[in-house]
Amino acid sequence: MSQVDLSVKIGKLTLKNPVLLASGTVGYGNEISNFTDLSRIGAIITKSVSLKPRIGNPPQRIVETPSGMLNAIGLANVGLEKFIEEKIPYLEKVNSTLICNIAASSIEEYVECTKTLDSQTAIKGFEINVSCPNVKDGGLEFGNNISVVGKITEKVREVTDKTIIIKLSPNVSRISDFAKVAKEEGADAVSAINTLVGTSFNIFTKKPKIFNVTGGLSGPAIKPVALAKVLEISRNVDIPIIGIGGIMDWKDAAEFMIAGATAFQIGTVNFINPRAGLEISEGLENYCAQMKLDKISELTASYLI
């Protein structure tokens, strides 16, 4: 059998394989570059970029949990200006597709960040993180309001022709409704899912282990939830899905693709095994050959229900 075609299409982008490094888990790429070959990764999604620098939340900001991890980093980042000056030059040299994750506290900020970065040729697409607190609305998450998700997508679409991916919150009743409005307003794809809300306590001090009290739960613990959300979107909305949530090896990745994902992101596993992306890609290629699939894209939404 000839070599398996691992390429996948997300909006205007054709990726060499479906492996994406999740935002916030590999910094801006250079932090992990000594441990893996980034040129063999389908795409790198940068650490969230906001208009102004953010110092994030005080420590403790990361706590290990059974089969997972809680984090409340608080979207700490260098800000738009330094990202362009200090991070883009390195990322331009990496032979991988670069997607910039954008975080904001207002719709206007999402638009300004996207518009400014649109001129950067190294950036091929945007992942819009709508799981951010809306400071104009009492700190409620943008991602919990379907009309606001639609408005953000619409306004960002107006300022760029590049691929737009909306990163959806799982903390809603029907995630497919949010995917539908994102598509209607011009999104090319959706990422599903962002972290679940969780907390953890020290039983001796009776205080939360996370300074912020709650954090985002990631890792294998959330995989069944994430798979169900991907399946729900796949069965209700015709839009490419980038699956996220507890992928630790190629078997997990194959499940997400069978459930409806065109591609997938790996996050928590990067802290354990920086070479996981390469190993997952190789494992999927062998799996496709075993299953007599010429193209990995044939795996997407191949579930039998």
Secondary structure, 3 states (H helix, E strand, C coil): CCCCECCEEECCEEECCCEEECCCCCCCCCCCCCCCCHHHCCEEECCCECCCCECCCCCCCEEEECCEEEECCCCCECCHHHHHHHHHHHHCCCCCEEEEEECCCCHHHHHHHHHHHCCCCCEEEEEEECCCECHHHCCCEHHHCHHHHHHHHHHHHCCCCCEEEEECCCCCCCHHHHHHHHHHCCCCEEEECCCEEEECEECCCCEECCCCCEEEEECHHHHHHHHHHHHHHHHHCCCCEEEECCCCCHHHHHHHHHHCCCEEEECCHHHHCCCHHHHHHHHHHHHHHHCCCCEHHHHCCCCCC
